[in-house]
């Protein structure tokens, strides 16, 4: 496997014992050989890495004695749980509530278009038909809603990723 060297290096950096590294790599190969079809694997290196990572997580969970270095690395590896921490879950709930409040404060038609388009995923054509407005009006209201929400989040000090690119696109589109 062309990706074995990088996975081995990652395991060494994670302070996994060299004999365990060999075992994990061999187990990963066994899992790969046992697959009926590999056509669905879009990223072989990512798949191999994730397979080894999952095997390592299983090994750590089953171990009766775990080296202290391994325990210290568990959090940085992220192998014990894919569940969000309670802190990140609470932060996500607060952020969702903030965005929902901002949506509710949009002008009526803008809010209705935004909810249908961005929340419910209704097509522009269908929204135009339902509300009796043109498709370009639907697009304009959706963009207006997004801009108002982004601006409000920025005023509140939120980190809004991708805004610069969107602003450049909007300026070039408007000119």
N, C-alpha and C positions, 0 to 999 in steps of 0.2 A: 504494500500500500504506500502510495506516495506521501500520505499524510501521517504516517506512523511517527516519523521523527519529530514533528511538531507536537503531537499528542504526548510522546515520551518526554519531551522538554517541558511541557506544561505540568505533567505529573511530577517530574523532578523538582520544579519550582514550587510545587504544592507540598513538597517534603514527603512524598509517598516513597516507601522503601523500594529499592531496585527490584527485589524479588516479587513484590506485589505488582510493580509496573509490568513485568513480563506476564504475570498471570492475567492482569486486566486486559492487556493487548491480545493475548490468546483467546480469552473469553469473548472479546469483541469480534475477533475473526470468526469464532464459532457461531456467534449470533448472525453475522453477515452471511456466512455460508448456508445457514439454515433458512434464509429468506427464499421464498419461492420466486420472487421477481424483484429486481432492483431498478426497474424502469421509472418508478415513481420518485426515486431519490433525486432531487434537483441539486442538492449540494452535498456531494460525497464527503468532503472534509468535515462539514458541519454535522453530518449524520454520524460519521465515525467518532468525532469528538463527543457528541451527545451520548452515543452508546457507551463509550468509556466512562463518561461522567456519571451516567446512571448506574453502571456497574460499581463504580467507586462508592456512590451513595448507598447502594445496597450492602456493600461490604462493610462500610462504616456502621450502618444500622444493625447489622448482624454481629459485629465484633463484640466479644465480651471484654477484651482489653484493647484500648485504643491509645496510641501514643499521644502524649500531651501536645506535640506539634500538630498532629492531625486535628485534634479538637480545636486548637487555636485557628486553624485554617478553614474549618468547616463553614464559617459565616462568609469568608471571602470567596469560597468556591460556590456557594449557593446550592449545595447538593442536598441539603436536608429537606427543603420544602420549597415548592414553587408558590406557596401561599404568600400574599403580601403581609408585611408586618402590621400589627395593630395600628402603629403610628401612621404608616403610609395609607392604610385603609381609611383611617379617620381623616387624613388630609385630603384624600380623594373625595370623600363624602362632602367635606366642606367646600371643595372646589366645584363639585357638581351643583351644590346648593347655590353657590355664587353665580354660576352660569345660568341656572334656571331662573334666578331672580332677575338677572340681566335680560333674559329672553322675555320674561313677563313685562318688563318695562319698555319694550320696543313699541313703537306706534302700532295700532291695531292691525292694519293690513300687512305691514312689514312682519309683525309677529306671526300672523297666520301663515304667510308664505314661508317664513323661516322654519316654523314648526313642521309644516307639511314637507318641505324640501329637505331640510337637514336632519330633522328628528325622525320623521316617518318614512323618508326616502321616496316620496311621491315624485313622479316625473314633472318637468316643467309644463309639458303639454297638458297633463291631467290637472295640475293646479290652475292653469289658465282657464281650462274648461269649467272647473268647479267654482272658481271665483268670478268668472266672467270678465277676465282681463287678458291682455295680450301676453304672449310668452316672453317678450322683451321686458314687460313690466314685472313679470315673475322674477326674471333674472336680476333686474335692477333692485327689486325689493330684497332678494336673498343677499345680494352683495352689500346693500345698505345695512341690513341686519348684522352681517358678519363684521362690517367696519365698526358699527356702533358697539358691538360686544367687545371687539379687540381694543378699541379706544378706551372703553370703560375698564377693562382688565388692566390695561397699561396705566391708567390713572390710579388704580388701586395698588399698583406696584407688582402686578403679576408678570411672570416671565412668559411672554407670548412668542413661541417659536414660529419661524416661517413668516413673520409679519413683514420683514423688509422685502423679501421676494414678492410677496403679494402686493405690497405698496408699489414697487417698481412696475409690476404687471398692470396694476390699476392705472398708474400715471400714463404708461404707454398706450393703454387701451383708450383712455379718455382723450388723448391728444390727437 
